[in-house]
Amino acid sequence: VRKLCDASYKRASSILMKNRADLETLAKALLEYETLSGQEITDILRGVKLNRSKEIKKAKQ
């Protein structure tokens, strides 16, 4: 069991380190917007800037 846990931990760490830039990009977007849809996540990872200012203004009215 210990070997399985250690191997899984190493694999998870490796995946996170390989995708560190994407992880940080999504973390920043979540801090700004609090929630993201699947499409918004895809757009952010492709480098598309979200335009939610119009949606926020409509919601406040």
N, C-alpha and C positions, 0 to 999 in steps of 0.2 A: 504494500500500500504506500509506503514511504517513497519508493522509487517512482511510482505512478504520480504521486503528488509533486515530487521534485521535477519530473519531466514535464508535467503540465504547467507548472510555474515557469519553468525556463521557456517553454513554447509561448506562453502568454506574454511574458516579458519581451521576447524577441519580436512578436507581432506588434506590440505597442511601440517598441523602439523603431522599427522599420516604418511605422506610420505616424511617427511623432508629430510631424508638421501638420498632417491632417487632423490629428487629435487636438492640437493647439488651436487650429483654425476653428474647429467646431466648438471648442470650449469658449473661445472669444465670442462667437456668434450666440451661444446659449446665454452668456452673461449679458449680452446686449438685448436679445429678443425673448429670453426665458423659455420659449418653446419653439420647436422647428418641425415642420412636416417632413415626410420622406423626400418629397420633391425639393424642398428648400435645402435639405442636407446635400442632395445630389448637386444642386446648383452651386452651393458654397464650395464643395469639393472640386467643382469644375472651374472655379474662379469667378462665378457670376455673383455680382453684388445684389443683395436683396433690396427691394424697394418697398418697404413696409410703411413709410411715412404717411402715405395716402390712406392706408388701412387704419392706422392709428388715429388719424384725424377724424375719419368717418365713425369710428367706434366711440370717440369722445362726444360726438354730437348727439 
